[in-house]
Amino acid sequence: MASRIVEKTYEVLANPSIRSCSPSVVSTFVRIVCVFNLERISKLLENSWAFSLGLDSATHQRTSCLDIRARVFCEALCEIVNAHVAALQRHERHTGRAEFNMMKKALGVLLN
């Protein structure tokens, strides 16, 4: 997916310096795409009068993560939109308090 973004960016800008797809170039483009997507989700949540959050916590190969999803009614599209907000790596125990604090920090960034 990241190499496709680099390819499309090259087609639009015709800049030979971004023709190759090194790990540093890919990580830069992934960060940019994440910023734009989080901004879109932030605006979507900001412009809605209510939204529903879904949390999913799991451990895979000794790595714990918290997955946050949102369902929002988008007036512009006249439909409910499902948005994957974030998958956050956890370093704490799987307690309700730890999940709440992590979600509160993530949503604080999105909604402020």
Secondary structure by P-SEA (a helix, b strand, c coil): caaaaaaaaaaaccccccccccaaaaaaaaaaaaaaaaaaaaaaaaaccbbbbbbbbbccccbbbbbbbbbbbcccccbbbbbbcccccccccccaaaaaaaaaaaaaaacc
